[in-house]
Amino acid sequence: MKPSQKVSFDDTAVAFASKSDFELQKMYWLFATMNNNFLVKTGGPILETAFKWHLPVKFLVKPTIFEHFCGGETIQECTGTINKLAESHIGTILDYSVEGEGNEKSFDHTRDEIIATVEKAAGNKAIPFSVFKITGVIDTVLLEKVQENKTLSEAEKTAYDRGRQRVDSICKRAFEKNVRIFIDAEESWIQETIDQLTYEMMEKYNKQKAIVYNTYQLYRHDRLDVIKRDYDNALKGNYYLGGKLVRGAYMEKERRVAAEHGEPSPINPTKEASDKLYNEALKFCIDHIDRIAICAGTHNEASSALLMDMMAEKGLQPSDERVFFAQLLGMSDNLSYNLAHAGYNVAKYVPYGPVEAVMPYLLRRANENTAIAGQSSREFNLISKEKQRRKAAKK
């Protein structure tokens, strides 16, 4: 029997086993609120304005939406979430979700914070990865100019070299501590520069196994070709390829910018095309698992089931360290907990940072979960189902 036939993503008893009745009820009301389009559309800007004016609203946000989607305001505050997830055999990916101020002091601070997450993960199986964005340590304008092959001034060259040194210091520490690290994907007009920096790090630190992972946004129609090219280059360079596969995070912006510049969109024309490409990328990686380590960052049940089938057909154990599944904290617990319960490697992205600084992230989560055309979200339906199951069990 295939693993996907033995794992039910509808098993709410497993999905919410770690939640008390009180916690489940709290989740129910949170998602009920987020399913109200009017409340989300009006409440978000009000909260942003309140924080901007330093009004006392933190006491409302922190124990509700922040607590659900974030681990804490500091690494130390995330300890409870890390331990709670570990009880269910789910790892934590500490994600410093504070957008920098774009100056050298801010870039240095972000570098130090990411290295602190690496130190926290060192020797701790409950934290299998660290993660960072290149734009957190190098100015976006410089990344774009490098991609466009524009000449940098001496000051810009110096600033860019400092940025490369920050990237290297993070990856070097990850290598020294044996901690795998994701370099996140960003917008297409800086992605090639990010890719090149990532390849440099892979060639230095992935000689024995995948430590540095690039991120591939499969809603871009060229990404499978890029994965294949990167695999060939890894073979030639005698290093391992690490790949985090996601569907993508900048679709609306990408399409808008492409239209403004009169250029073809880098995004697949339909969701179905993205789904197909994502699944093909999974297959390529599993077919070449001897030199590729992957993390399937997805909330898609069909792709998750497909990956389990592929692993079984390849004779890979669920616990094979070269294959991970990942979801965001507070979302798709039906995937995360059921996969972990069946012995697969699973990790949750756990954002952290000051409440006011991670508000943009929280508002994106709220908007993603808002009901469309009156339909309740998948999360809300599953929580409701578990509430009913528990009620029936008590009779």
TORLUMZA-747492 format. One line per field, with one value per residue (C-alpha): residue number from 1; x, y, z. Coordinates in pm, 1 decimal. Layout:
<nodes>
num = c(NUM:...)
px = c(X:...)
py = c(Y:...)
pz = c(Z:...)
</nodes>
This chain:
<nodes>
num = c(1:2:3:4:5:6:7:8:9:10:11:12:13:14:15:16:17:18:19:20:21:22:23:24:25:26:27:28:29:30:31:32:33:34:35:36:37:38:39:40:41:42:43:44:45:46:47:48:49:50:51:52:53:54:55:56:57:58:59:60:61:62:63:64:65:66:67:68:69:70:71:72:73:74:75:76:77:78:79:80:81:82:83:84:85:86:87:88:89:90:91:92:93:94:95:96:97:98:99:100:101:102:103:104:105:106:107:108:109:110:111:112:113:114:115:116:117:118:119:120:121:122:123:124:125:126:127:128:129:130:131:132:133:134:135:136:137:138:139:140:141:142:143:144:145:146:147:148:149:150:151:152:153:154:155:156:157:158:159:160:161:162:163:164:165:166:167:168:169:170:171:172:173:174:175:176:177:178:179:180:181:182:183:184:185:186:187:188:189:190:191:192:193:194:195:196:197:198:199:200:201:202:203:204:205:206:207:208:209:210:211:212:213:214:215:216:217:218:219:220:221:222:223:224:225:226:227:228:229:230:231:232:233:234:235:236:237:238:239:240:241:242:243:244:245:246:247:248:249:250:251:252:253:254:255:256:257:258:259:260:261:262:263:264:265:266:267:268:269:270:271:272:273:274:275:276:277:278:279:280:281:282:283:284:285:286:287:288:289:290:291:292:293:294:295:296:297:298:299:300:301:302:303:304:305:306:307:308:309:310:311:312:313:314:315:316:317:318:319:320:321:322:323:324:325:326:327:328:329:330:331:332:333:334:335:336:337:338:339:340:341:342:343:344:345:346:347:348:349:350:351:352:353:354:355:356:357:358:359:360:361:362:363:364:365:366:367:368:369:370:371:372:373:374:375:376:377:378:379:380:381:382:383:384:385:386:387:388:389:390:391:392:393:394:395)
px = c(0.0:133.5:210.5:-44.4:-310.9:-210.5:-194.7:-521.9:-495.0:-856.0:-762.8:-834.6:-775.0:-406.2:-393.0:-514.6:-399.2:-162.0:-441.5:-656.4:-1028.2:-958.0:-684.6:-908.0:-1190.3:-947.7:-839.3:-1202.9:-1279.7:-956.4:-1028.7:-1394.8:-1276.4:-1031.3:-1309.8:-1493.7:-1376.6:-1504.3:-1324.0:-994.7:-1007.6:-1096.1:-917.8:-577.3:-527.8:-664.0:-404.8:-124.2:-224.2:-252.2:102.0:229.4:79.3:210.8:-138.9:-170.5:-301.2:-18.4:-210.2:-485.8:-259.4:2.5:-226.9:-438.5:-315.2:51.7:50.3:-111.1:124.0:447.7:676.9:756.8:928.3:1276.4:1454.6:1425.1:1048.9:1020.4:1143.3:791.6:677.0:991.6:935.1:563.2:622.6:901.7:659.5:477.6:807.0:783.0:1090.4:1115.8:1262.5:1325.1:1235.1:1344.7:1055.3:1168.6:1222.8:1549.0:1596.8:1827.7:2144.5:2475.5:2387.3:2058.8:2232.0:2490.2:2216.2:2025.9:2345.1:2404.5:2042.5:2057.2:2384.3:2208.9:1941.8:2220.1:2372.6:2031.4:1989.4:2337.0:2308.5:1931.1:1728.8:1417.7:1555.7:1661.5:1711.4:1787.6:1671.6:1739.5:1672.4:1963.6:1784.7:1821.1:2199.0:2255.2:2087.2:1816.4:1933.9:2279.4:2137.1:1931.5:2224.2:2444.2:2174.3:2140.7:2523.0:2535.1:2866.4:2898.7:3073.5:3366.9:3142.4:2882.8:3146.1:3262.7:2904.6:2832.2:3149.4:3047.5:2712.0:2877.7:3089.8:2773.9:2624.2:2946.7:2973.9:2620.3:2679.3:3023.1:2878.3:2602.3:2868.9:3076.6:2772.4:2634.1:2308.1:2123.9:2027.2:1771.4:1836.5:1491.5:1378.4:1276.5:1163.7:1278.5:1468.0:1712.6:1680.2:1968.4:2205.1:2070.8:2114.2:2477.0:2557.8:2387.9:2584.8:2907.8:2805.7:2704.3:3036.1:3218.2:3002.5:2811.0:3104.9:3003.7:2626.4:2368.3:2411.7:2308.4:1970.9:1848.6:1475.7:1284.9:951.2:769.5:504.6:784.2:771.9:1151.0:1233.2:1237.6:1490.7:1692.7:1681.7:1808.8:2084.7:2180.8:2195.2:2431.3:2649.5:2656.0:2777.8:3047.6:3149.0:3142.1:2901.1:2549.3:2244.0:2003.7:1661.6:1357.1:1060.5:775.5:504.9:593.2:522.6:531.9:284.7:79.8:388.7:569.5:280.8:231.0:597.6:624.9:319.6:456.5:780.3:606.3:778.9:635.7:534.2:770.8:469.3:286.6:-41.0:-259.5:-254.0:-279.4:42.0:218.2:90.0:211.0:554.9:584.9:508.5:751.1:1020.6:952.9:991.2:1319.1:1461.6:1352.6:1488.2:1825.1:1814.1:2170.7:2294.6:1994.5:1838.5:1495.8:1241.3:889.2:755.4:389.6:38.2:-89.2:-229.2:-204.7:164.6:237.5:64.0:246.5:583.1:504.9:421.0:742.7:945.6:783.2:843.6:1208.9:1241.4:1309.3:1216.4:984.8:1266.3:1524.4:1712.0:1732.3:1356.5:1161.5:811.3:749.0:449.9:393.6:318.6:-54.5:-148.5:-209.4:-171.8:-363.8:-61.1:217.4:91.0:-35.4:289.9:497.7:271.8:349.0:725.0:804.8:1046.1:836.6:922.8:721.7:835.3:820.3:837.4:954.3:1028.4:868.0:490.0:483.4:765.5:593.6:253.1:300.5:353.3:48.8:-175.4:-65.1:-165.3:-501.9:-566.7:-469.4:-722.0:-1007.0:-1310.7:-1358.1:-1714.4:-1850.7:-1664.9:-1500.3:-1131.6:-998.5:-850.4:-1183.4:-1363.2:-1108.7:-1122.6:-1503.2:-1483.5:-1253.4:-1479.4:-1770.8:-1563.6:-1463.7:-1818.6:-1947.2:-1670.9:-1781.4:-2137.1)
py = c(0.0:341.8:592.1:840.4:572.5:526.1:898.0:1087.7:1465.8:1472.8:1305.4:1596.2:1385.3:1369.1:1719.6:1884.5:1633.4:1890.9:2146.7:2163.4:2233.9:2594.2:2632.2:2477.8:2716.4:3007.9:2893.1:2857.9:3220.7:3344.5:3175.5:3274.1:3634.0:3591.9:3443.6:3773.2:3973.4:4303.8:4265.7:4173.4:4449.1:4719.3:4584.4:4545.0:4912.2:5016.9:4800.2:4928.2:5286.9:5214.3:5076.2:5369.0:5610.9:5398.8:5334.1:5058.0:4774.9:4525.5:4362.8:4274.1:4142.9:3941.6:3684.2:3635.7:3645.2:3693.3:3398.2:3175.6:3252.0:3350.0:3190.0:3501.5:3837.4:3693.0:3362.6:3290.8:3350.6:3085.0:2810.1:2711.9:2675.6:2479.3:2235.9:2201.1:2117.6:1875.7:1678.0:1591.5:1521.4:1844.6:2060.8:2437.9:2675.9:3003.8:3282.2:3633.3:3820.4:4178.7:4389.1:4580.5:4953.8:4912.0:5049.8:4890.3:4883.7:4707.1:4457.2:4375.6:4331.1:4090.7:3891.3:3859.2:3756.8:3484.6:3354.3:3343.8:3116.6:2892.0:2877.8:2792.5:2511.9:2365.7:2015.9:2054.5:1809.1:2012.5:2290.6:2123.3:2443.4:2813.3:3059.6:3411.9:3655.9:3803.9:4141.8:4134.3:4165.7:4335.8:4645.0:4559.0:4835.7:4679.2:4332.8:4475.3:4670.8:4361.9:4159.5:4428.2:4430.9:4800.5:4949.2:4993.2:5290.9:5222.9:5284.0:5044.4:4778.3:4809.2:4783.3:4482.5:4305.8:4366.8:4209.8:3903.6:3872.9:3875.5:3596.3:3399.1:3447.4:3310.7:3009.8:2943.8:2932.4:2700.2:2473.1:2478.7:2396.6:2139.2:2333.4:2333.1:2680.5:2804.9:3113.0:3242.5:3330.1:3687.3:3894.1:3795.7:4122.5:4032.1:3652.0:3583.8:3773.4:3580.3:3254.8:3332.8:3414.2:3091.8:2883.1:3032.2:2923.0:2575.2:2522.7:2613.8:2439.9:2155.5:1927.3:1652.7:1709.3:1980.8:2257.2:2557.6:2532.5:2753.8:2827.3:2763.4:2935.7:2697.8:2950.6:3080.1:2887.9:2860.9:2718.0:2348.2:2424.5:2615.7:2320.6:2089.6:2335.8:2370.3:1994.1:1966.5:2242.6:2069.0:1751.3:1942.2:2128.9:1813.8:1946.6:1863.0:2063.9:2173.7:2284.8:2421.6:2392.8:2639.9:2768.4:3133.7:3455.6:3752.3:3665.1:3985.0:4206.1:4006.9:4033.3:4402.4:4493.6:4285.7:4463.0:4805.1:4730.7:4572.4:4242.3:3887.7:3768.1:3516.4:3354.6:3046.8:3140.1:2923.6:2765.1:2424.7:2496.7:2588.2:2273.1:2060.5:2222.5:2186.7:1816.6:1768.2:1939.9:1704.2:1408.9:1535.9:1587.1:1245.1:1080.9:1247.0:1220.1:1088.0:1443.4:1654.5:1719.1:1882.9:2049.7:2059.7:2385.4:2338.3:2349.5:2152.9:1813.9:1660.7:1749.1:1617.4:1287.8:1265.2:1315.3:1035.4:806.7:901.3:825.2:483.1:401.9:504.3:290.0:590.5:566.3:841.2:944.5:989.5:1307.8:1423.1:1485.5:1728.0:1870.2:2222.7:2441.2:2773.0:2779.9:2810.4:2674.8:2329.5:2141.3:1859.9:1817.1:1875.4:1661.7:1371.7:1356.5:1367.7:1107.4:877.2:923.2:1181.1:1469.8:1780.2:2132.0:2445.5:2793.7:2984.4:3361.0:3579.5:3944.8:4244.4:4244.7:4577.8:4468.2:4145.6:4306.9:4298.8:3921.2:3874.9:4078.1:3867.1:3553.2:3707.4:3804.8:3457.7:3299.6:3537.8:3364.7:3393.8:3431.5:3327.9:2997.1:2912.9:2836.4:2481.0:2560.8:2673.9:2365.4:2129.8:2307.0:2286.8:1916.6:1849.6:2044.1:1826.6:1508.1:1594.7:1686.7:1352.9:1164.0:1310.2:1185.3)
pz = c(0.0:-91.7:186.8:53.1:96.3:458.8:542.0:550.0:546.0:666.9:997.3:1231.0:1541.5:1448.1:1299.7:1620.9:1881.8:2031.5:2077.0:2389.9:2358.7:2459.6:2196.5:1931.0:2017.6:1997.8:1651.6:1550.5:1633.6:1474.5:1141.5:1160.9:1184.5:896.5:686.0:717.4:417.9:556.8:889.4:723.6:462.0:714.3:1022.8:856.0:764.8:1104.6:1283.6:1061.2:1137.8:1510.0:1522.1:1314.5:1567.3:1857.5:1990.2:2256.7:2038.1:2087.3:2375.5:2126.4:1849.0:2039.3:2208.7:1895.6:1535.1:1634.6:1874.7:1610.5:1320.9:1501.2:1757.4:1957.8:1942.5:2000.1:1944.2:2315.1:2309.6:2036.1:2271.1:2375.9:2015.8:1923.0:2209.8:2140.5:1774.1:1867.8:2084.5:1761.2:1577.7:1378.6:1330.5:1347.8:1089.2:1269.9:1025.9:1124.9:966.8:1019.9:709.1:741.5:703.7:403.9:561.9:662.3:1031.9:955.7:725.2:992.7:1251.7:1025.1:958.1:1332.6:1392.4:1125.9:1269.5:1607.9:1456.8:1325.2:1672.8:1816.7:1560.2:1613.5:1755.8:1797.2:1586.9:1662.9:1438.0:1110.3:904.6:923.0:657.1:532.5:250.5:59.0:63.2:440.4:406.3:66.2:-76.3:-331.6:-566.1:-583.1:-652.1:-938.2:-1085.7:-1077.9:-1255.6:-1521.5:-1566.5:-1481.8:-1376.6:-1002.1:-848.6:-617.4:-317.2:-457.8:-525.6:-165.9:-36.6:-256.3:-140.7:219.9:138.5:-14.9:297.3:510.3:300.3:328.1:703.6:749.5:524.2:671.6:1022.1:900.2:749.7:1068.2:1281.4:1034.2:1001.8:668.0:551.7:299.3:89.0:1.5:-349.9:-426.8:-727.6:-1077.0:-1135.1:-854.2:-855.1:-1094.1:-865.4:-566.8:-757.9:-840.9:-478.8:-372.4:-622.5:-486.8:-138.9:-256.8:-430.1:-107.7:151.0:-19.8:-96.9:147.9:153.7:95.5:354.8:143.5:-33.2:-315.8:-339.5:-663.3:-723.9:-957.5:-1054.6:-1277.5:-1605.2:-1638.6:-1295.0:-1382.9:-1654.5:-1396.4:-1154.3:-1430.1:-1517.5:-1151.3:-1114.9:-1412.1:-1268.7:-929.8:-1098.3:-1285.0:-970.7:-756.8:-494.5:-378.5:-483.3:-212.4:-330.7:-153.2:-389.2:-346.3:-573.9:-516.6:-332.4:-571.0:-846.9:-857.9:-834.8:-1105.2:-1349.0:-1279.8:-1325.5:-1643.3:-1787.7:-1690.5:-1876.8:-2175.1:-2107.6:-2101.0:-1757.7:-1595.5:-1428.8:-1557.3:-1730.7:-1503.1:-1158.8:-1326.7:-1518.0:-1192.6:-1023.0:-1313.8:-1313.4:-935.5:-953.2:-1242.9:-1036.7:-746.7:-982.4:-1125.1:-777.8:-651.5:-967.4:-892.0:-513.4:-498.9:-564.1:-463.6:-122.5:-125.1:94.7:-45.9:90.6:7.4:150.1:-148.2:-50.0:-398.5:-434.0:-84.4:-158.9:-491.1:-322.6:-77.0:-370.5:-549.1:-237.7:-207.8:-574.0:-533.8:-221.0:2.9:368.7:502.8:737.3:458.4:556.5:193.7:176.9:395.3:387.4:522.6:599.2:774.4:1146.1:1201.5:860.0:711.4:1038.3:869.7:642.0:892.0:1177.6:968.0:771.0:1089.3:1250.4:955.9:1004.3:734.9:794.8:853.8:962.9:1025.6:928.3:1258.4:1199.9:1485.1:1554.8:1730.2:1685.0:1501.4:1270.1:1156.4:1096.7:715.4:740.0:963.8:735.4:437.1:628.6:714.0:353.0:227.7:461.4:382.7:236.4:-138.4:-263.3:76.9:93.6:425.2:418.7:434.9:776.7:920.0:787.5:944.3:1279.8:1271.8:1189.1:1483.9:1719.5:1610.0:1645.2:1999.4:2091.7:1960.8:2143.4:2476.6:2441.6)
</nodes>
